[in-house]
Amino acid sequence: MRLATKLTRFAILLVMFIHSSLSVIAQSTDRPAIWGIAKMTFLVSDFQVARDYYGKFLGFDEAFSYPSDLGKIISFKVNDRQFLEFVVDVKAKEKKRLVSVSFEIENVEQMRQYLKSKGQMVPEKTSLDGAGNEVFVIDDPSGNHIEFIDLKPDGLHRKSKGQFLSDRRISKRIHHAGLFVANIMDNDPFYSGILKFTEIVRFPEDRSVNPFLVYLGMGDCIENVEHYSPNDENDSHPCFLVDDMQETIYTLKERKGNESLGKPMIGKGKRWILNLRNSDNTRVEFTEAHTVR
């Protein structure tokens, strides 16, 4: 009787242990929340290109610089959680200029473990970047570098809170990241399948034909990724949200100097949009906060 009781207790403890272990494993491989676009980093042929275009013309403040494997990075502040960053390559015009897009998360190691559990190639461990943030980088199927970043309280980005927020900023938020994609498809296995992004806009809506425009929402926030064809690896861009496209155009007209302005148009989402390019031919887009009215 005593032996049976001991065996029963052992069986119960074993079941509890297995259940607890499975719960820990499940928790460690859940996809952590993605809170938005933290930054986009581009090559520029010279830092003066960035300072003239993104600083003087678009009105963003240069906040700080820090070292990286590619060289010195300078950071322009869009808001307290979003940044545009640049690193010099004198042959930038001849290369793919998007260095990386960074998505903000709070548990970088959990995301690394999650992606590993899905069969993605990931680094052996996370690391600290030159600004003091925990990061790791993977490649999406089209070769874009996707960085997952936890903006640490003692890192340069978080320490700049409340600073470098010029009243001249042409926009106060990156609305979406336009990313090069080799093939646009429904139910994209990486973005929709693994990252669990959800379709917001598809054009054409007819699912019997392949889409040439897809917006994918991150699920935990309202920022998103845009995939658009024709496919050009230098079509990757930040898209800035503006309240009034006419005022935006007029402000840029007053500042433009030698910069060129594009023509506004109504996009597939029924909003006014405006596309510009800097002297390295890197694209910048603006979208109005509401549909045409």
N, C-alpha and C positions, 0 to 999 in steps of 0.2 A: 504493500500500500504506500509505504514511504517512498519506495523507488518510483512508483507511478506518479506520485505527487511531484517528486523532483523532476522527472522527465517532462511533466506537464508545464511546470514553471520554466524549465529550460526552453521548451518549445515556444512559450509565450514571449520570453525574453529575446529569443532568436528572431521571432517575427517582428517584435518591436524594433530590434536593431536593424533588420533588413529594411523595414519601412522608413526608419529614420535616415538610413544611409541613402536610400532611393530619393527621399525628399531633398536631402542636401544636394545630391547630384542633379536633380531636376531644377532646383533653384539656381544652381551654378551655371546651368546651360540654358536658362530662359534668356530671351533677348532683352537686355535692359532698355529703358526708355531712351529715345533720341529726342533732345530738346530743341534742335534747330541747327541752322547753319552758323557755325562759329566763325569761320573765315574761309577765304579763298586766296590762294597764293599763286602768283604768276611770275614768269620771267619778264624782265625788262632789259632793253639794250643798255640802259644807263639809269641810275637812280634819278637823274634830273628829269627823265621822261615821266616817272611816277610822280615826282614833286610838282611838275608843271601841270600834268593832266589831272591826277586824282586830288592833288592839293589845291593848286591855284584855280583850276577850271571847275572841278566838281566840289571843291570846298571842304574836303575832309582834312582833319588835322593829322599830321605825322606825330605819332605818340611816343614811340620808342624803337629801338633796334636790338637784335640779339643774334648770336651765332647759330649756324646750322651746317650740315654736311655740305651744302651747296655754296656756302658763303654767308656773308652778312645779310640779314633780313631786316627790312624796314616795314613798320606797321602803321597803317592809317586806320583811324577809328571811325566806324559807322555809328555805333552805339556802344553801350557798356558790355555787350556780349557778342558783337559782330565786328570783324576787322577785314581789311584788304591788305595783303602783304606781298612784298616784292623782293626778288633776288636778282642780281645782275648776271646776265650772260650776253656778251657782246654780239653773239650770233642769234639772239632771241628771235629776230624776224624770220629766221630760217628753221626754227624749231617749234615743237609743240610747246605753247607758252603756259598752259595750265600746269602748275607744279602739283597742286593738290587741292581738294576741297575737304574741309574739316567739319565733322558733325559732333556736336556737344553731347556727351553722356556723363553720368556720374560714377559709373563703375566700369572702368576701362578693362580691367582684368576679366570681369564677367563677360564683356563683349568678346574679348579674345577667346575665352573658353567656349562661348556660344558658337562663334564662327568656326572654331576648330571642330566642334561636335557636328557641324554641318559639312565637313569635308573641305573647308576653305584653307588655303595656305596662309598661315599666320606666323609672325615672329615668335621666338621661343619665350619672350617675355615683353612686358611693356617697358617704356623708358621715359626719362624726363627730357623734354626738348630744351633748347637754349633759353627759353623764357620761363622755365620752371613748371611746365604743365606735364601731366602724365599722358602719354600718347602711344599709339602704334598705328602702322600704315599697312594697308593691303591694296591690291590691284583689283578693280572690277573687271568684268569680262572684256571690256573695250580698252583696257590699259590705263584707265584713269586711276591716279593714286587717291585712295579714300583714307583719310585720317580720322581716327576716333580720338577725341580729346576731352580730358577733364581739366577745366580751367581752375587751377589751384588758387586758394586765397592768397598765397605768397608769390604767385607767378606774376609776371609783368602785366598780363592782360587784366586780371582781376584788380591788381594794385592801381590800375589807371582809372578805376571807377569814379565817375563824376568829373573826370578831366578830359581834355582834348575833344570837346564836343562843340565845335564851332557853329555859330549861328549861320554860317555860310554853307553848311552842308546841304547839298542838293536833295538829299534823302536821309531819312533816319532809320531805314531798315532794308536789309536784303530780303526781297520777297521770295525769290527762288534761285537755285543754281542751275543754269543751263549746262548740261554735260554732254560731250560727244558720246555717241553710242554707235557701234558698228552696225547693229541690226536692231530696229525697233520692233517689239513684239508684244502681243498681249500676254499677261501673266509671266512677265520676265522672271526667269528662275532665280536671278540674283537679287534684284531690287524688290520684286513682289514676293518671291518664294522665300529667300533667306532673310533679307532685311525686313520683310513684312510691310513694305510700303504699299499703299492702296491707290488705285486709279481714281483720279479726280476728273480729268478731262482726257478724252480720246477723240482724235479726228483722223479720218471720218468716223462717225458713230457706227456706220455699217460694219459689223464684225465679220462679214464675208470677205472683206478686203483688208490688207495690212495697213496699220496706222502709220502716219508720217509725223504725228504729234501726240505725245503722251505726257501728262503731268502726273507725278506720283507723290502722294502725300506721305509724311513720315508716321502718321497715326497718333503720335503723342503731342503734336504741335501743328500749326497751320502752315509752316514753311514746307517747301516741296522741291522736287527735282524735275527738270524739264528735259525730255528727249525729243529732238527734232531732226528731221531729215529734209534736205540733203545732208549727208554725213561729212563733216569737215572737222578734223581734230582741233582746229583753232576756232571753232564756233562756241566752245565752252565760255561761259560768261556769268557775271553776277547780274541779276535783274533787280533794280531798285524800285521800291514802292514810292509813289508820289500822290499827293492829294489832287493836284490840279496840273494836268499836262501842259495846258497853255502857259501857265505861270512858269513852269519848269523850262519850257522852250524859250520863253522870253528872258528868263534869268541867264540861261546858257548863251543866248544870243548876245547879251550885254557883256558877257565875260570872254567870249570865244577867242578873240585875238586871232591867232593862226590856226586854231582848231576848227574842224569842220562839223557841221550839224547835219544829221540825217533828216528824213521826212517822216512825220508822224503817220501812223496807219492804225486801222482797227484790226486787232488780232482775232484769232479764232475764238478766244474767250469773250469777245464783244467788248473789249477794253481798248482804249487808246494806248499804243505802245510807241516807243522811240528807240532806235538803235544807232549807236555811235561807235567809232573805232579810234583808238589812240594812234600815235605815230608809229608804233610797232604793229599796227593792224590788229590789236586785241580788242575784242568786242565788249561793249557795255550796253545794257538795256534798261529801259524805264517802263514801268506799267502803272496805269492809274489805279486807284484804290477801289474803283467801282466800274460798272459797265457803262457803256455810252449812254448819255442822256441829254 
